[in-house]
Amino acid sequence: MFLTFVIPLPIVWMEYAVTALVAGSTDTTHLLFGALGVPFVQDGSVFYLPAFGLEVARECSGIRSSIGLVITSVLAGQIFLDRPWKKIALALAVFPVTVLKNGARIVTLYLLSYFVDMRIIEGGFLHRSGGFIFFGVGLVLLGYILWFLKKPFKS
């Protein structure tokens, strides 16, 4: 069954997933900016902030890392979890984990660009290639969820 991951998903499904991830990442970014007290005006997926505006673009969806997290969660669920509902819960946890890490990445890039160096958002390493750092954050969050699901529940 694990080999079904080598079959490419239909483009329509991928488009739907990317749209959902952008919307979720936009909402998470909105919540994080609000929680941190960063002043902003939002127009759809565009945030107008002090110094510059930024858009949560389709490239910011995290679709590749979410596919990696889904595959990892299915494999980890198969190895470590005994109940089907726990395996499904772990796989479904990938969506909120992905939008949380995407929102955190967007806010981190903005804050570093604003307070440290504008070149970070203009194509610096963290913007272009720093996704693996936040992928690691996603793996850690899924690890905590796996640990929670692995604990026996007392009835």
N, C-alpha and C positions, 0 to 999 in steps of 0.2 A: 504493500500500500504506500510505503514511503516514496517509492519511485514515481508516484503520480505527480510529485513536485517538479519533475523534469518536463512535464507537458505544459507548454505556454498557455497562459490564461487568455481568453478572448479579449480583444482590444476594448470592447464595450465594458467588460468587467473591470479592466485596468483603469479606464477613464472614470468609472463610477468610484472606484477606490481612491484615485487621486483627488477627485472632487471632494469626497468625504474627508480625506486627510487634510486638505487645504482648509476646509470649513472648520474642522476640529482644531487645527493648529491656529487658525485665526481667532477662534473663541478663547483658546488657552492663552494666546499672546495678550488678548484684551484683558483677561483676568489677571495675568501676571503684571502687566503694566499698571493696572489699577491697584493691585496689592502693594506694589512698590512705590506708588505715588508718582509715577511718571506721567506728566501731562501729555495728552494726545487727543487727536480728533481722528475718528475712524470713518472711512468711506468704503464699505465692502471689505475687501481684504487689504486695503491700503491704510496705513497708519501715518498720520502727519504728526511728527514729534519735534521737539526742540532740535534745531540744527539741520534736520533733513527728514524726508519721508521714506518709508519703506513699504514694500508690498510683499505679502505672503504669496509668492508665486508658485506655480505648479512644480517648479524645481525644488521648492521648499517642502514638498509634501512628505518626503521621507519614504517614498514608495519602495525603494530598493532596500532600505534598512528594515522596513516593516515586513517585507517578504522574508528577509533573513531572520527576523524575530519570530515570524510565524513558523518557519521551518524548525528553528531552534526550540520553540515552545512545544511543537508537536513531538519532536524527538525526545525532549526532556520529559514530557508528559508520559510518553510510552515507556520510558525507562524507569521513572521514579514514582509515578502515580498508579494507583490500583483501580480506581473507579472511573468509569467513562465520563461522568458529569464533572469530575475534577480535571480530566484531560481537556474537555470542551471549555471549561472555565479558564484554564490556563491559556488556551489558544485565543479565546475571546478577549483576554486581558491585553493582548498585543495592541489593539486599537487605542484604548486610553493611554497606555504607556507610550505609544508612538506620538500621539498628539501632545502629551505632556513634555516629552523630550524635545519635540520640534518647537514648541512654544518657548521652552527654556533656552534652546539654541538661538532663536530669533532675539529674545530679550537680552541674552548674554552678548550677542554680536552688537546689538544697538548700544548697550551700556559701555562695552569696551571701546567702540568707535567714538562715542560721545566723550568719554572721560579719559581715554588713553591715546588713541591714534585713529584718525579717520580712515587711514589706509586699510584697516582691518575689514571694514565693510565694503571697501572699493576693490576687493579682490585679494585680500591677504590670505595667508595660509588657513587660518581658522574658518574663514568664510568659504573658501574653495574646497578645502580638503579636510576640514576638521570634523566632518560627520562621524568619523570612527570614534571620536571621543564621546559624543552623545549616544552613539550606538552602544558603547560600553555602559553608559548610564542606563540605557534601556535594558541591557542584559542584567544589570544589577537589580533593577526594579522587578524584572520578571523572576529573578532568583529569589527575591523576597516573597513574591506571590507563590512560587513553587514551594518554598519552605512552609508557608502558611497552609497551603493545600495538602502538603505531605503529612502535617501533624494529624494525629487521629482526633476525630470529633467525638465527644462524649454525648451520648443521648440520654 
